[in-house]
Amino acid sequence: MNIPEYKAAKNYFISPQGLQIILNNKSTTQFYGQDVLWTTDIRKELPIRIGLEGVAAEKPTTLI
């Protein structure tokens, strides 16, 4: 599966654990991008697009 490319954001942020889960996931879902581009499971970690400059280039922070 390819993640769409955006001109304003070519970097992605994800933890090593989240990336490992995505790479090991042998998804049998019929929905494109599930658990990589979108999810309905609040326990899943998705990659976050990071901008090249300005506020969009800041490391993301999760608030709970």
mmCIF file as Biopython writes it, N, C-alpha, C and O atoms, coordinates in Angstrom:
data_model
#
loop_
_atom_site.group_PDB
_atom_site.id
_atom_site.type_symbol
_atom_site.label_atom_id
_atom_site.label_alt_id
_atom_site.label_comp_id
_atom_site.label_asym_id
_atom_site.label_entity_id
_atom_site.label_seq_id
_atom_site.pdbx_PDB_ins_code
_atom_site.Cartn_x
_atom_site.Cartn_y
_atom_site.Cartn_z
_atom_site.occupancy
_atom_site.B_iso_or_equiv
_atom_site.auth_seq_id
_atom_site.auth_asym_id
_atom_site.pdbx_PDB_model_num
ATOM 1   N N  . MET A ? 1  ? 0.836   -1.163 0.000  1.0 0.0 1  A 1 
ATOM 2   C CA . MET A ? 1  ? 0.000   0.000  0.000  1.0 0.0 1  A 1 
ATOM 3   C C  . MET A ? 1  ? 0.889   1.236  0.000  1.0 0.0 1  A 1 
ATOM 4   O O  . MET A ? 1  ? 1.875   1.294  0.733  1.0 0.0 1  A 1 
ATOM 5   N N  . ASN A ? 2  ? 0.550   2.201  -0.801 1.0 0.0 2  A 1 
ATOM 6   C CA . ASN A ? 2  ? 1.313   3.452  -0.878 1.0 0.0 2  A 1 
ATOM 7   C C  . ASN A ? 2  ? 0.566   4.549  -0.142 1.0 0.0 2  A 1 
ATOM 8   O O  . ASN A ? 2  ? -0.647  4.701  -0.292 1.0 0.0 2  A 1 
ATOM 9   N N  . ILE A ? 3  ? 1.298   5.308  0.650  1.0 0.0 3  A 1 
ATOM 10  C CA . ILE A ? 3  ? 0.718   6.468  1.310  1.0 0.0 3  A 1 
ATOM 11  C C  . ILE A ? 3  ? 0.763   7.620  0.313  1.0 0.0 3  A 1 
ATOM 12  O O  . ILE A ? 3  ? 1.811   7.868  -0.284 1.0 0.0 3  A 1 
ATOM 13  N N  . PRO A ? 4  ? -0.358  8.337  0.117  1.0 0.0 4  A 1 
ATOM 14  C CA . PRO A ? 4  ? -0.366  9.435  -0.847 1.0 0.0 4  A 1 
ATOM 15  C C  . PRO A ? 4  ? 0.720   10.453 -0.550 1.0 0.0 4  A 1 
ATOM 16  O O  . PRO A ? 4  ? 1.042   10.710 0.610  1.0 0.0 4  A 1 
ATOM 17  N N  . GLU A ? 5  ? 1.279   11.027 -1.599 1.0 0.0 5  A 1 
ATOM 18  C CA . GLU A ? 5  ? 2.335   12.018 -1.433 1.0 0.0 5  A 1 
ATOM 19  C C  . GLU A ? 5  ? 1.733   13.414 -1.485 1.0 0.0 5  A 1 
ATOM 20  O O  . GLU A ? 5  ? 0.914   13.715 -2.353 1.0 0.0 5  A 1 
ATOM 21  N N  . TYR A ? 6  ? 2.142   14.256 -0.557 1.0 0.0 6  A 1 
ATOM 22  C CA . TYR A ? 6  ? 1.663   15.629 -0.491 1.0 0.0 6  A 1 
ATOM 23  C C  . TYR A ? 6  ? 2.863   16.552 -0.656 1.0 0.0 6  A 1 
ATOM 24  O O  . TYR A ? 6  ? 3.896   16.351 -0.019 1.0 0.0 6  A 1 
ATOM 25  N N  . LYS A ? 7  ? 2.729   17.559 -1.509 1.0 0.0 7  A 1 
ATOM 26  C CA . LYS A ? 7  ? 3.841   18.468 -1.776 1.0 0.0 7  A 1 
ATOM 27  C C  . LYS A ? 7  ? 4.260   19.227 -0.524 1.0 0.0 7  A 1 
ATOM 28  O O  . LYS A ? 7  ? 5.447   19.488 -0.328 1.0 0.0 7  A 1 
ATOM 29  N N  . ALA A ? 8  ? 3.302   19.585 0.326  1.0 0.0 8  A 1 
ATOM 30  C CA . ALA A ? 8  ? 3.610   20.387 1.505  1.0 0.0 8  A 1 
ATOM 31  C C  . ALA A ? 8  ? 4.114   19.546 2.676  1.0 0.0 8  A 1 
ATOM 32  O O  . ALA A ? 8  ? 4.633   20.094 3.648  1.0 0.0 8  A 1 
ATOM 33  N N  . ALA A ? 9  ? 3.971   18.244 2.599  1.0 0.0 9  A 1 
ATOM 34  C CA . ALA A ? 9  ? 4.382   17.391 3.718  1.0 0.0 9  A 1 
ATOM 35  C C  . ALA A ? 9  ? 4.945   16.080 3.189  1.0 0.0 9  A 1 
ATOM 36  O O  . ALA A ? 9  ? 4.194   15.209 2.751  1.0 0.0 9  A 1 
ATOM 37  N N  . LYS A ? 10 ? 6.250   15.943 3.229  1.0 0.0 10 A 1 
ATOM 38  C CA . LYS A ? 10 ? 6.873   14.726 2.736  1.0 0.0 10 A 1 
ATOM 39  C C  . LYS A ? 10 ? 7.458   13.874 3.847  1.0 0.0 10 A 1 
ATOM 40  O O  . LYS A ? 10 ? 8.021   12.812 3.583  1.0 0.0 10 A 1 
ATOM 41  N N  . ASN A ? 11 ? 7.330   14.329 5.091  1.0 0.0 11 A 1 
ATOM 42  C CA . ASN A ? 11 ? 7.832   13.577 6.225  1.0 0.0 11 A 1 
ATOM 43  C C  . ASN A ? 11 ? 6.654   13.018 7.013  1.0 0.0 11 A 1 
ATOM 44  O O  . ASN A ? 11 ? 5.589   13.632 7.080  1.0 0.0 11 A 1 
ATOM 45  N N  . TYR A ? 12 ? 6.856   11.853 7.603  1.0 0.0 12 A 1 
ATOM 46  C CA . TYR A ? 12 ? 5.820   11.233 8.412  1.0 0.0 12 A 1 
ATOM 47  C C  . TYR A ? 12 ? 6.402   10.878 9.766  1.0 0.0 12 A 1 
ATOM 48  O O  . TYR A ? 12 ? 7.580   10.536 9.870  1.0 0.0 12 A 1 
ATOM 49  N N  . PHE A ? 13 ? 5.586   10.958 10.799 1.0 0.0 13 A 1 
ATOM 50  C CA . PHE A ? 13 ? 6.016   10.631 12.148 1.0 0.0 13 A 1 
ATOM 51  C C  . PHE A ? 13 ? 5.214   9.445  12.651 1.0 0.0 13 A 1 
ATOM 52  O O  . PHE A ? 13 ? 3.986   9.440  12.569 1.0 0.0 13 A 1 
ATOM 53  N N  . ILE A ? 14 ? 5.912   8.431  13.177 1.0 0.0 14 A 1 
ATOM 54  C CA . ILE A ? 14 ? 5.278   7.294  13.822 1.0 0.0 14 A 1 
ATOM 55  C C  . ILE A ? 14 ? 6.329   6.660  14.735 1.0 0.0 14 A 1 
ATOM 56  O O  . ILE A ? 14 ? 7.522   6.665  14.431 1.0 0.0 14 A 1 
ATOM 57  N N  . SER A ? 15 ? 5.870   6.127  15.834 1.0 0.0 15 A 1 
ATOM 58  C CA . SER A ? 15 ? 6.821   5.494  16.756 1.0 0.0 15 A 1 
ATOM 59  C C  . SER A ? 15 ? 7.340   4.195  16.142 1.0 0.0 15 A 1 
ATOM 60  O O  . SER A ? 15 ? 6.683   3.619  15.275 1.0 0.0 15 A 1 
ATOM 61  N N  . PRO A ? 16 ? 8.498   3.732  16.576 1.0 0.0 16 A 1 
ATOM 62  C CA . PRO A ? 16 ? 9.012   2.458  16.070 1.0 0.0 16 A 1 
ATOM 63  C C  . PRO A ? 16 ? 8.041   1.296  16.324 1.0 0.0 16 A 1 
ATOM 64  O O  . PRO A ? 16 ? 7.914   0.396  15.493 1.0 0.0 16 A 1 
ATOM 65  N N  . GLN A ? 17 ? 7.363   1.322  17.470 1.0 0.0 17 A 1 
ATOM 66  C CA . GLN A ? 17 ? 6.404   0.261  17.779 1.0 0.0 17 A 1 
ATOM 67  C C  . GLN A ? 17 ? 5.199   0.322  16.834 1.0 0.0 17 A 1 
ATOM 68  O O  . GLN A ? 17 ? 4.722   -0.710 16.362 1.0 0.0 17 A 1 
ATOM 69  N N  . GLY A ? 18 ? 4.720   1.517  16.567 1.0 0.0 18 A 1 
ATOM 70  C CA . GLY A ? 18 ? 3.587   1.675  15.648 1.0 0.0 18 A 1 
ATOM 71  C C  . GLY A ? 18 ? 3.931   1.238  14.243 1.0 0.0 18 A 1 
ATOM 72  O O  . GLY A ? 18 ? 3.117   0.610  13.566 1.0 0.0 18 A 1 
ATOM 73  N N  . LEU A ? 19 ? 5.141   1.567  13.795 1.0 0.0 19 A 1 
ATOM 74  C CA . LEU A ? 19 ? 5.585   1.156  12.464 1.0 0.0 19 A 1 
ATOM 75  C C  . LEU A ? 19 ? 5.696   -0.359 12.375 1.0 0.0 19 A 1 
ATOM 76  O O  . LEU A ? 19 ? 5.298   -0.952 11.372 1.0 0.0 19 A 1 
ATOM 77  N N  . GLN A ? 20 ? 6.229   -0.987 13.410 1.0 0.0 20 A 1 
ATOM 78  C CA . GLN A ? 20 ? 6.364   -2.447 13.414 1.0 0.0 20 A 1 
ATOM 79  C C  . GLN A ? 20 ? 5.000   -3.125 13.322 1.0 0.0 20 A 1 
ATOM 80  O O  . GLN A ? 20 ? 4.853   -4.123 12.617 1.0 0.0 20 A 1 
ATOM 81  N N  . ILE A ? 21 ? 4.006   -2.597 14.023 1.0 0.0 21 A 1 
ATOM 82  C CA . ILE A ? 21 ? 2.663   -3.161 13.968 1.0 0.0 21 A 1 
ATOM 83  C C  . ILE A ? 21 ? 2.095   -3.046 12.561 1.0 0.0 21 A 1 
ATOM 84  O O  . ILE A ? 21 ? 1.497   -3.996 12.057 1.0 0.0 21 A 1 
ATOM 85  N N  . ILE A ? 22 ? 2.277   -1.892 11.921 1.0 0.0 22 A 1 
ATOM 86  C CA . ILE A ? 22 ? 1.780   -1.708 10.554 1.0 0.0 22 A 1 
ATOM 87  C C  . ILE A ? 22 ? 2.467   -2.667 9.595  1.0 0.0 22 A 1 
ATOM 88  O O  . ILE A ? 22 ? 1.809   -3.282 8.756  1.0 0.0 22 A 1 
ATOM 89  N N  . LEU A ? 23 ? 3.790   -2.803 9.712  1.0 0.0 23 A 1 
ATOM 90  C CA . LEU A ? 23 ? 4.536   -3.667 8.799  1.0 0.0 23 A 1 
ATOM 91  C C  . LEU A ? 23 ? 4.201   -5.144 8.991  1.0 0.0 23 A 1 
ATOM 92  O O  . LEU A ? 23 ? 4.238   -5.913 8.031  1.0 0.0 23 A 1 
ATOM 93  N N  . ASN A ? 24 ? 3.877   -5.548 10.213 1.0 0.0 24 A 1 
ATOM 94  C CA . ASN A ? 24 ? 3.557   -6.942 10.493 1.0 0.0 24 A 1 
ATOM 95  C C  . ASN A ? 24 ? 2.086   -7.274 10.294 1.0 0.0 24 A 1 
ATOM 96  O O  . ASN A ? 24 ? 1.698   -8.441 10.336 1.0 0.0 24 A 1 
ATOM 97  N N  . ASN A ? 25 ? 1.261   -6.243 10.075 1.0 0.0 25 A 1 
ATOM 98  C CA . ASN A ? 25 ? -0.179  -6.448 9.944  1.0 0.0 25 A 1 
ATOM 99  C C  . ASN A ? 25 ? -0.497  -7.081 8.601  1.0 0.0 25 A 1 
ATOM 100 O O  . ASN A ? 25 ? -0.248  -6.484 7.554  1.0 0.0 25 A 1 
ATOM 101 N N  . LYS A ? 26 ? -1.040  -8.270 8.627  1.0 0.0 26 A 1 
ATOM 102 C CA . LYS A ? 26 ? -1.489  -8.952 7.409  1.0 0.0 26 A 1 
ATOM 103 C C  . LYS A ? 26 ? -2.995  -8.727 7.272  1.0 0.0 26 A 1 
ATOM 104 O O  . LYS A ? 26 ? -3.795  -9.654 7.398  1.0 0.0 26 A 1 
ATOM 105 N N  . SER A ? 27 ? -3.348  -7.493 7.015  1.0 0.0 27 A 1 
ATOM 106 C CA . SER A ? 27 ? -4.750  -7.095 6.980  1.0 0.0 27 A 1 
ATOM 107 C C  . SER A ? 27 ? -5.509  -7.802 5.866  1.0 0.0 27 A 1 
ATOM 108 O O  . SER A ? 27 ? -5.036  -7.903 4.735  1.0 0.0 27 A 1 
ATOM 109 N N  . THR A ? 28 ? -6.672  -8.278 6.205  1.0 0.0 28 A 1 
ATOM 110 C CA . THR A ? 28 ? -7.553  -8.904 5.215  1.0 0.0 28 A 1 
ATOM 111 C C  . THR A ? 28 ? -8.762  -8.022 4.964  1.0 0.0 28 A 1 
ATOM 112 O O  . THR A ? 28 ? -9.763  -8.470 4.404  1.0 0.0 28 A 1 
ATOM 113 N N  . THR A ? 29 ? -8.669  -6.772 5.378  1.0 0.0 29 A 1 
ATOM 114 C CA . THR A ? 29 ? -9.795  -5.862 5.211  1.0 0.0 29 A 1 
ATOM 115 C C  . THR A ? 29 ? -10.029 -5.549 3.742  1.0 0.0 29 A 1 
ATOM 116 O O  . THR A ? 29 ? -9.104  -5.563 2.930  1.0 0.0 29 A 1 
ATOM 117 N N  . GLN A ? 30 ? -11.271 -5.269 3.423  1.0 0.0 30 A 1 
ATOM 118 C CA . GLN A ? 30 ? -11.619 -4.903 2.051  1.0 0.0 30 A 1 
ATOM 119 C C  . GLN A ? 30 ? -11.564 -3.394 1.831  1.0 0.0 30 A 1 
ATOM 120 O O  . GLN A ? 30 ? -11.814 -2.919 0.723  1.0 0.0 30 A 1 
ATOM 121 N N  . PHE A ? 31 ? -11.241 -2.646 2.870  1.0 0.0 31 A 1 
ATOM 122 C CA . PHE A ? 31 ? -11.245 -1.194 2.795  1.0 0.0 31 A 1 
ATOM 123 C C  . PHE A ? 31 ? -9.826  -0.667 2.631  1.0 0.0 31 A 1 
ATOM 124 O O  . PHE A ? 31 ? -8.952  -0.967 3.444  1.0 0.0 31 A 1 
ATOM 125 N N  . TYR A ? 32 ? -9.597  0.106  1.596  1.0 0.0 32 A 1 
ATOM 126 C CA . TYR A ? 32 ? -8.273  0.655  1.289  1.0 0.0 32 A 1 
ATOM 127 C C  . TYR A ? 32 ? -7.789  1.561  2.404  1.0 0.0 32 A 1 
ATOM 128 O O  . TYR A ? 32 ? -8.514  2.452  2.845  1.0 0.0 32 A 1 
ATOM 129 N N  . GLY A ? 33 ? -6.582  1.338  2.853  1.0 0.0 33 A 1 
ATOM 130 C CA . GLY A ? 33 ? -5.938  2.224  3.806  1.0 0.0 33 A 1 
ATOM 131 C C  . GLY A ? 33 ? -6.305  2.017  5.256  1.0 0.0 33 A 1 
ATOM 132 O O  . GLY A ? 33 ? -5.825  2.754  6.117  1.0 0.0 33 A 1 
ATOM 133 N N  . GLN A ? 34 ? -7.141  1.035  5.557  1.0 0.0 34 A 1 
ATOM 134 C CA . GLN A ? 34 ? -7.541  0.837  6.950  1.0 0.0 34 A 1 
ATOM 135 C C  . GLN A ? 34 ? -6.324  0.497  7.798  1.0 0.0 34 A 1 
ATOM 136 O O  . GLN A ? 34 ? -5.494  -0.325 7.410  1.0 0.0 34 A 1 
ATOM 137 N N  . ASP A ? 35 ? -6.227  1.133  8.954  1.0 0.0 35 A 1 
ATOM 138 C CA . ASP A ? 35 ? -5.145  0.990  9.922  1.0 0.0 35 A 1 
ATOM 139 C C  . ASP A ? 35 ? -3.812  1.548  9.434  1.0 0.0 35 A 1 
ATOM 140 O O  . ASP A ? 35 ? -2.793  1.368  10.101 1.0 0.0 35 A 1 
ATOM 141 N N  . VAL A ? 36 ? -3.798  2.218  8.293  1.0 0.0 36 A 1 
ATOM 142 C CA . VAL A ? 36 ? -2.619  2.940  7.824  1.0 0.0 36 A 1 
ATOM 143 C C  . VAL A ? 36 ? -2.993  4.398  7.566  1.0 0.0 36 A 1 
ATOM 144 O O  . VAL A ? 36 ? -2.319  5.306  8.052  1.0 0.0 36 A 1 
ATOM 145 N N  . LEU A ? 37 ? -4.056  4.624  6.811  1.0 0.0 37 A 1 
ATOM 146 C CA . LEU A ? 37 ? -4.515  5.985  6.529  1.0 0.0 37 A 1 
ATOM 147 C C  . LEU A ? 37 ? -5.663  6.400  7.444  1.0 0.0 37 A 1 
ATOM 148 O O  . LEU A ? 37 ? -5.845  7.588  7.711  1.0 0.0 37 A 1 
ATOM 149 N N  . TRP A ? 38 ? -6.426  5.440  7.917  1.0 0.0 38 A 1 
ATOM 150 C CA . TRP A ? 38 ? -7.572  5.732  8.787  1.0 0.0 38 A 1 
ATOM 151 C C  . TRP A ? 38 ? -7.853  4.515  9.657  1.0 0.0 38 A 1 
ATOM 152 O O  . TRP A ? 38 ? -7.416  3.404  9.356  1.0 0.0 38 A 1 
ATOM 153 N N  . THR A ? 39 ? -8.587  4.739  10.736 1.0 0.0 39 A 1 
ATOM 154 C CA . THR A ? 39 ? -8.970  3.643  11.618 1.0 0.0 39 A 1 
ATOM 155 C C  . THR A ? 39 ? -10.185 4.044  12.433 1.0 0.0 39 A 1 
ATOM 156 O O  . THR A ? 39 ? -10.471 5.230  12.595 1.0 0.0 39 A 1 
ATOM 157 N N  . THR A ? 40 ? -10.893 3.057  12.941 1.0 0.0 40 A 1 
ATOM 158 C CA . THR A ? 40 ? -11.987 3.302  13.877 1.0 0.0 40 A 1 
ATOM 159 C C  . THR A ? 40 ? -11.615 2.795  15.264 1.0 0.0 40 A 1 
ATOM 160 O O  . THR A ? 40 ? -12.419 2.876  16.192 1.0 0.0 40 A 1 
ATOM 161 N N  . ASP A ? 41 ? -10.405 2.275  15.408 1.0 0.0 41 A 1 
ATOM 162 C CA . ASP A ? 41 ? -9.925  1.719  16.668 1.0 0.0 41 A 1 
ATOM 163 C C  . ASP A ? 41 ? -9.029  2.750  17.354 1.0 0.0 41 A 1 
ATOM 164 O O  . ASP A ? 41 ? -7.969  3.094  16.831 1.0 0.0 41 A 1 
ATOM 165 N N  . ILE A ? 42 ? -9.446  3.243  18.522 1.0 0.0 42 A 1 
ATOM 166 C CA . ILE A ? 42 ? -8.681  4.291  19.202 1.0 0.0 42 A 1 
ATOM 167 C C  . ILE A ? 42 ? -7.338  3.800  19.712 1.0 0.0 42 A 1 
ATOM 168 O O  . ILE A ? 42 ? -6.503  4.614  20.104 1.0 0.0 42 A 1 
ATOM 169 N N  . ARG A ? 43 ? -7.105  2.496  19.720 1.0 0.0 43 A 1 
ATOM 170 C CA . ARG A ? 43 ? -5.830  1.947  20.179 1.0 0.0 43 A 1 
ATOM 171 C C  . ARG A ? 43 ? -4.790  1.874  19.065 1.0 0.0 43 A 1 
ATOM 172 O O  . ARG A ? 43 ? -3.621  1.606  19.341 1.0 0.0 43 A 1 
ATOM 173 N N  . LYS A ? 44 ? -5.185  2.107  17.814 1.0 0.0 44 A 1 
ATOM 174 C CA . LYS A ? 44 ? -4.255  2.042  16.684 1.0 0.0 44 A 1 
ATOM 175 C C  . LYS A ? 44 ? -3.473  3.341  16.573 1.0 0.0 44 A 1 
ATOM 176 O O  . LYS A ? 44 ? -3.977  4.415  16.900 1.0 0.0 44 A 1 
ATOM 177 N N  . GLU A ? 45 ? -2.238  3.228  16.110 1.0 0.0 45 A 1 
ATOM 178 C CA . GLU A ? 45 ? -1.396  4.400  15.864 1.0 0.0 45 A 1 
ATOM 179 C C  . GLU A ? 45 ? -1.280  4.593  14.356 1.0 0.0 45 A 1 
ATOM 180 O O  . GLU A ? 45 ? -0.956  3.655  13.628 1.0 0.0 45 A 1 
ATOM 181 N N  . LEU A ? 46 ? -1.541  5.794  13.898 1.0 0.0 46 A 1 
ATOM 182 C CA . LEU A ? 46 ? -1.454  6.112  12.479 1.0 0.0 46 A 1 
ATOM 183 C C  . LEU A ? 46 ? -0.282  7.052  12.230 1.0 0.0 46 A 1 
ATOM 184 O O  . LEU A ? 46 ? 0.050   7.863  13.095 1.0 0.0 46 A 1 
ATOM 185 N N  . PRO A ? 47 ? 0.352   6.957  11.058 1.0 0.0 47 A 1 
ATOM 186 C CA . PRO A ? 47 ? 1.415   7.914  10.722 1.0 0.0 47 A 1 
ATOM 187 C C  . PRO A ? 47 ? 0.840   9.332  10.628 1.0 0.0 47 A 1 
ATOM 188 O O  . PRO A ? 47 ? -0.284  9.522  10.165 1.0 0.0 47 A 1 
ATOM 189 N N  . ILE A ? 48 ? 1.612   10.313 11.065 1.0 0.0 48 A 1 
ATOM 190 C CA . ILE A ? 48 ? 1.182   11.708 11.019 1.0 0.0 48 A 1 
ATOM 191 C C  . ILE A ? 48 ? 2.052   12.447 10.018 1.0 0.0 48 A 1 
ATOM 192 O O  . ILE A ? 48 ? 3.280   12.404 10.105 1.0 0.0 48 A 1 
ATOM 193 N N  . ARG A ? 49 ? 1.419   13.128 9.062  1.0 0.0 49 A 1 
ATOM 194 C CA . ARG A ? 49 ? 2.180   13.927 8.090  1.0 0.0 49 A 1 
ATOM 195 C C  . ARG A ? 49 ? 2.781   15.135 8.787  1.0 0.0 49 A 1 
ATOM 196 O O  . ARG A ? 49 ? 2.126   15.792 9.596  1.0 0.0 49 A 1 
ATOM 197 N N  . ILE A ? 50 ? 4.022   15.415 8.468  1.0 0.0 50 A 1 
ATOM 198 C CA . ILE A ? 50 ? 4.739   16.548 9.051  1.0 0.0 50 A 1 
ATOM 199 C C  . ILE A ? 50 ? 5.101   17.512 7.926  1.0 0.0 50 A 1 
ATOM 200 O O  . ILE A ? 50 ? 5.619   17.100 6.888  1.0 0.0 50 A 1 
ATOM 201 N N  . GLY A ? 51 ? 4.826   18.794 8.138  1.0 0.0 51 A 1 
ATOM 202 C CA . GLY A ? 51 ? 5.170   19.804 7.152  1.0 0.0 51 A 1 
ATOM 203 C C  . GLY A ? 51 ? 6.670   20.017 7.066  1.0 0.0 51 A 1 
ATOM 204 O O  . GLY A ? 51 ? 7.429   19.525 7.901  1.0 0.0 51 A 1 
ATOM 205 N N  . LEU A ? 52 ? 7.082   20.745 6.063  1.0 0.0 52 A 1 
ATOM 206 C CA . LEU A ? 52 ? 8.502   20.992 5.843  1.0 0.0 52 A 1 
ATOM 207 C C  . LEU A ? 52 ? 9.025   22.198 6.607  1.0 0.0 52 A 1 
ATOM 208 O O  . LEU A ? 52 ? 10.227  22.313 6.846  1.0 0.0 52 A 1 
ATOM 209 N N  . GLU A ? 53 ? 8.122   23.100 6.991  1.0 0.0 53 A 1 
ATOM 210 C CA . GLU A ? 53 ? 8.556   24.313 7.689  1.0 0.0 53 A 1 
ATOM 211 C C  . GLU A ? 53 ? 7.419   24.877 8.524  1.0 0.0 53 A 1 
ATOM 212 O O  . GLU A ? 53 ? 6.257   24.511 8.348  1.0 0.0 53 A 1 
ATOM 213 N N  . GLY A ? 54 ? 7.769   25.764 9.425  1.0 0.0 54 A 1 
ATOM 214 C CA . GLY A ? 54 ? 6.779   26.440 10.250 1.0 0.0 54 A 1 
ATOM 215 C C  . GLY A ? 54 ? 6.154   25.530 11.295 1.0 0.0 54 A 1 
ATOM 216 O O  . GLY A ? 54 ? 6.738   24.522 11.693 1.0 0.0 54 A 1 
ATOM 217 N N  . VAL A ? 55 ? 4.963   25.903 11.731 1.0 0.0 55 A 1 
ATOM 218 C CA . VAL A ? 55 ? 4.252   25.158 12.770 1.0 0.0 55 A 1 
ATOM 219 C C  . VAL A ? 55 ? 3.988   23.717 12.336 1.0 0.0 55 A 1 
ATOM 220 O O  . VAL A ? 55 ? 4.013   22.810 13.168 1.0 0.0 55 A 1 
ATOM 221 N N  . ALA A ? 56 ? 3.741   23.499 11.076 1.0 0.0 56 A 1 
ATOM 222 C CA . ALA A ? 56 ? 3.459   22.154 10.570 1.0 0.0 56 A 1 
ATOM 223 C C  . ALA A ? 56 ? 4.657   21.222 10.682 1.0 0.0 56 A 1 
ATOM 224 O O  . ALA A ? 56 ? 4.498   20.007 10.570 1.0 0.0 56 A 1 
ATOM 225 N N  . ALA A ? 57 ? 5.853   21.761 10.901 1.0 0.0 57 A 1 
ATOM 226 C CA . ALA A ? 57 ? 7.069   20.940 11.006 1.0 0.0 57 A 1 
ATOM 227 C C  . ALA A ? 57 ? 7.374   20.531 12.450 1.0 0.0 57 A 1 
ATOM 228 O O  . ALA A ? 57 ? 8.343   19.812 12.694 1.0 0.0 57 A 1 
ATOM 229 N N  . GLU A ? 58 ? 6.558   20.979 13.407 1.0 0.0 58 A 1 
ATOM 230 C CA . GLU A ? 58 ? 6.777   20.630 14.813 1.0 0.0 58 A 1 
ATOM 231 C C  . GLU A ? 58 ? 6.449   19.155 15.056 1.0 0.0 58 A 1 
ATOM 232 O O  . GLU A ? 58 ? 5.556   18.590 14.424 1.0 0.0 58 A 1 
ATOM 233 N N  . LYS A ? 59 ? 7.193   18.544 15.988 1.0 0.0 59 A 1 
ATOM 234 C CA . LYS A ? 59 ? 6.918   17.156 16.361 1.0 0.0 59 A 1 
ATOM 235 C C  . LYS A ? 59 ? 5.529   17.084 16.996 1.0 0.0 59 A 1 
ATOM 236 O O  . LYS A ? 59 ? 5.213   17.892 17.869 1.0 0.0 59 A 1 
ATOM 237 N N  . PRO A ? 60 ? 4.702   16.138 16.578 1.0 0.0 60 A 1 
ATOM 238 C CA . PRO A ? 60 ? 3.339   16.046 17.131 1.0 0.0 60 A 1 
ATOM 239 C C  . PRO A ? 60 ? 3.350   15.601 18.592 1.0 0.0 60 A 1 
ATOM 240 O O  . PRO A ? 60 ? 4.233   14.864 19.029 1.0 0.0 60 A 1 
ATOM 241 N N  . THR A ? 61 ? 2.345   16.067 19.332 1.0 0.0 61 A 1 
ATOM 242 C CA . THR A ? 61 ? 2.176   15.703 20.733 1.0 0.0 61 A 1 
ATOM 243 C C  . THR A ? 61 ? 0.758   15.201 20.928 1.0 0.0 61 A 1 
ATOM 244 O O  . THR A ? 61 ? -0.194  15.813 20.444 1.0 0.0 61 A 1 
ATOM 245 N N  . THR A ? 62 ? 0.613   14.096 21.630 1.0 0.0 62 A 1 
ATOM 246 C CA . THR A ? 62 ? -0.715  13.545 21.916 1.0 0.0 62 A 1 
ATOM 247 C C  . THR A ? 62 ? -1.126  13.958 23.308 1.0 0.0 62 A 1 
ATOM 248 O O  . THR A ? 62 ? -0.378  13.768 24.267 1.0 0.0 62 A 1 
ATOM 249 N N  . LEU A ? 63 ? -2.313  14.523 23.419 1.0 0.0 63 A 1 
ATOM 250 C CA . LEU A ? 63 ? -2.878  14.918 24.705 1.0 0.0 63 A 1 
ATOM 251 C C  . LEU A ? 63 ? -4.044  14.008 25.021 1.0 0.0 63 A 1 
ATOM 252 O O  . LEU A ? 63 ? -4.936  13.811 24.196 1.0 0.0 63 A 1 
ATOM 253 N N  . ILE A ? 64 ? -4.032  13.459 26.210 1.0 0.0 64 A 1 
ATOM 254 C CA . ILE A ? 64 ? -5.132  12.569 26.608 1.0 0.0 64 A 1 
ATOM 255 C C  . ILE A ? 64 ? -5.785  13.136 27.846 1.0 0.0 64 A 1 
ATOM 256 O O  . ILE A ? 64 ? -6.737  12.553 28.364 1.0 0.0 64 A 1 
#
